[in-house]
Amino acid sequence: MSNHHVYKKVEIVGSSTTSIEEAIEHAIAETSKSVKNVEWFEVQETRGHVTNGKVAHYQVVLKVGFRVEST
């Protein structure tokens, strides 16, 4: 087995009505269901939606890194 790895990154957006952390956790959990070998994430952007002067949704743009399997 090689000590060298190749990685790929995809961009995803998570959302939550509760918190930024929940938006991140939900996005990673859902992505991990269809993408193998997820190993890290980078927060690229945070934003939200305001309704009647209150935060209604948190949105977090993430880049998720996963290891490409060698054949």
N, C-alpha and C positions, 0 to 999 in steps of 0.2 A: 504494500500500500504506500502511496506517495505522501510525503509531508506537505505537498503543495495543494492548495485548494483554489477553486474558482468560484466567485460569488456573482450574483445578479441582484439588482435592486428593482423593486416595483413601487409605484406611488399609490397610496390608498388614502381614503378620508374616513375617519370615524366620527360619530356624533353621539351626544348624550344630553339628556335634559338635566342631569345631575352634576357632572363635573368633567373637567379636562381629563383627569386620570381614568374615569370610566370610559370616556370616548376612546382613549388609547387602548385600554385593556380589551374592550369589545372589538375594536378593529383588528388587533393582533390575534385574538381568539378566532374570529371568523376567517381571517386570512389563513391561519394555520390549518384550517379544515381542508383547504384546497391547494395550498402551496407547501411542499415538503421542505424540511431543513431550514425553517425560519430561525435566524440566529441573532438578529439585532434590528433596531429601528432608530430612525433619526426624526425628530420633530422638525418639520419644515415651516409650519405656519399654524397659528391658532387664530380662531375667529369665532364669532357667535351670532346668534339671531336674537333680537330684542323685541319683546312684545309688551306694550303698555308700561314701558320704562323698566322692565325686568328682563333678565337673561332667560330666554326660553330654550335655547339649544347652544351647546358648545360644539364646535367643529375643530378637528385637528387633522392637518395634512401630515402624513408620515411617509417616509421612504423606508421600506422594509427590505432587509438584506437576507438572502438565503443562499445556502451552499448548493452549487450545481453538482449533481452526482456524476461520477465518472463511470463509463461503461466498460 
